[in-house]
């Protein structure tokens, strides 16, 4: 397992990039929120779209109450992630993609970790197959991945079935926790050489990879990473 060892507990940007690139991974999986960029785009989009009136006011009010219950531990992670997508039933995907693009451009700018953007680009140049795996809604992740040149067929985010372009209430997948390796195994026929995540919801995905990287980790994932010998990296400016 790739590790910096005791002599380099806080690797520099260059040390981190080189440690990944010298592994020459063929397949790499990246969480998005908190890993490729600062903050939770899915959560921020949820608040933004309600404020913008993207969804009907009564839906927004009910979902805010539901989110309070989630924060209180009364609603599971999977249920909340799913409901933040099924709340759009009856709307068109075209409307949601426009909203997601507007959000990423105007309400979530400047959040990308430059070294992660560089890493993804250099891995792609080396022929690595990159997968973006997220429990956030697929529309936001598809909009966000344009900055990384990750195509839509390499995005595994929370997805809903469509009926002639109209959003249903039937979920296709929720890649959170064990759902992340499950989503990967369903479409990737090779071993995952490198995986990158920042929270306990990424731990199952990191565990199946040959080389695991806890990037900008929350305290719970940082503790697990130290116990399991996973590389820990804090992007520039995040440790403070």
N, C-alpha and C positions, 0 to 999 in steps of 0.2 A: 504494500500500500504506500503510495507516494506520501511523503511527509517531510517537513522541513527540519525536524529534530529540535532539540533544546537550544541549539546555537542560533536559531532563527525563528523565534516564536511569532515575530511580527514581520513577515516577508514584505519586501518592497513590491511595488507594482511590477517592476521588471523581473524580479525573482519569481513572482507568482506566474506571470505570463510564460516565462521560460520553463517553469516546472510542469505546466500543462502541455506546452508544445513539444517538449522532448519525449513525451509519452507517445506521440504520434497516434492519437485516438482515431479510430475509424468511425465510431458512432458516439455522439455526446448528447446528453439531455440536460436542458436548462429549465429550472423554475424561472418565473418571470418577476412577479411582485417581490420586491426586496432583494432580488438576486441580480437581475439585469438592470434594474432601476431602483431608485429610492422610493419607498412608499408602496402602498397597496392601490394599484390603479383600479382594480375591481371595486373595492370599497369606496374609493373616491368618486368613481363614475356613478355608483349607486346614489350617493348623496347629491351629486351634480345633476343627474338626470331628473331627480325628483324636484330639485329647486328650479330647473329649467322647464318643468311642465312637460317633459317628454312622455311621461305616463300620466294617466288621469289622476286628479288630486286625491280621489278616494283610495286608489291603489297605492299611491305614495304614502298616504297617512297610515294605511294598514301595514305596509311593509316597514315603515319606520318603527311601529310598535313591535312588529315581529323581530326586528333587528335588536331592539332593547332586550327582548326575551333571549335572543341568541347570546348577547353579551353577558347575560345573567346565567348562562349555562343551561337554559331551558329548551333550547333548540340546537340540534346537532350541527356540526360543521357542514356535512353533506346536505342536510335539509336546507340550510340557509343558502349555500352556494346554488343549489337547485332552484330555490324559490326566487332568487335574485335574477334568474333567467326566465322561469315560467311566468313571472309577473307581467311579461310582455305579450302574453297570449293575445292573438288577434291583430297585432301590429305586424308590419312588414319588415323583413330583414333589411331591405334597402334603407328604411328609416333608421334602423338601429346602426347600420354601418356608417351612415352619414353622421349620426350623433356621436359614435365612437371616434370617428376621424376628427370631428370638431373638438371633442373633449381632449384627445391626445395633443392636438395642435395648440389649443388655447387655454386649457385648464390644467394640463399636466406637462408643461414644457420644462426642459432642462433637468429632468430627473434621471436620465440615463447615466449609468456608470461608464465613463469613457473607456476604462480598461476592459470592461466586459464587452463593450461594443468592438473594441480592437481584437479581443480574444476570439469572439465569434467570427469576425472577418478573416483572421489569420487561419483559424481552423478550416473555414470553408475553402480558403485558397489552397490548403493542403489536402483537400478532398474529403474532409470529415463530413459525415452525414449529421446534420444538426436538427434536434427536435426541441421545440418549445412546449413545455408541459405546465398547465396552470389550471387552478380551480376557478379562476375568474371567467367571466363570460367570454365566449369566443370572439365576439365583435370587437371588444376592447383589445384583446390580445392580437387579433389579426391587424388592427390599426397600429398597435405598438411595434409589431414585428417588421413593419416596413422599414424602420430605422436600422434593422439588423439584416435586411435582405433574406429573411427566413420565409420561404414560400408557404402558402396556406395549407398545402398538403403535408407540411411538417409541423403543423400546430395541433396540439392535443389540449384543448381547453373545454370548459363546460359548454356542452352543445345540446341544442334542441332540434327536434324534427320540424321540418317545414312542410306546408301544404300549399303548393303553387306560390312559394315565396312568402307565405304568411306563417307566423310563429304559432306553434301548437303548445300544448302543455306536456308533451312527451319528451322526456330527456333521453339523450343518446348516451351521454357519459358525464361523470363528475370526477375529474382527476384530482383527488385530494387524498392524502394519506395513502392507504393501500391502493386507492384508485389510480395513483400515478404509475406504479409499475404494471398494474393491470392494463392501463391504456397503452403503455409502451409495448407490452408483450403481444397485444392484439394486432399490432401493425409492424413492429420491428422484428425481423427474423434473425438478427445478429445480437451478440452480447453488447451491452452498454459499457463502453470502455471508460467513459468519464461522465459523472453527473454532478450538478451544481444546484445547491438550494440554500435557503436561509432560515427555515423554520421546521418545527417538529412535523409539520404536514409533508415535508420533503424527505424525511428520514427513511421511509420505505423505499423511495426511489434511489437515494444515495446507497442504501444497503445492497442493492442488486448490481451496482456498478463495480467494475474492476478498481476504479480510482474515484474516491468521493471527495468533494470540495464543499466545505461549509463557507459560503460567501456572505459577508455581512450578517452573520448568524444572530438570531435571537438567543437570549441566555440559555434556554432549554436545549436548543440544537448545539450551541457551543459546548455545553457540558457533555452532551452525547458524543460530539466529534472528538473531544479530548479523550474520552473513555475508549473510543473505538479507533483512535489513531488516524482520523480523517484530517486532511489539510484544512486549516482555517485561514481565511483571508478577509481582511476588512478593506474595502475599496477606499481610495484616497478621501479623507475627510470624514469618514463614517465613525471611526473609533471614538473620536472626541464627542 
